[in-house]
């Protein structure tokens, strides 16, 4: 069985002039555009607890010319490094729950 998280990239930067100077970009590849969109819809529902201190944005992108890779890109920005770490860790925890649900309840043919 294929693993859904066979492509995962995380990038962190701290050189910004905005109030949220700590940033993290996470790319997760999915085997289908449908699973990518479902995951975005599921994970983007909840608002951040820290409100103005942490912001999370989701986007869908396609990478590649001959073989298209469907990618969910998540950008997390925070005013403090600790808040960024907590937000990123929480995101990974929620992502794993979504993937396990796909595996358990029927998206298995697309994973």
Buried (B, 14 or more C-beta within 10 A) or exposed (E): EEEBEEBEEEEBEEEEEEEBBBBBBBBBBBBBEEBBBBBBEBBBEEEBEBEEBBBBEBEBEEEEEEEEBBBBBBBBBBBBEEBBBBBBEBBBEBBEEBBEEBBEEEBEEBB
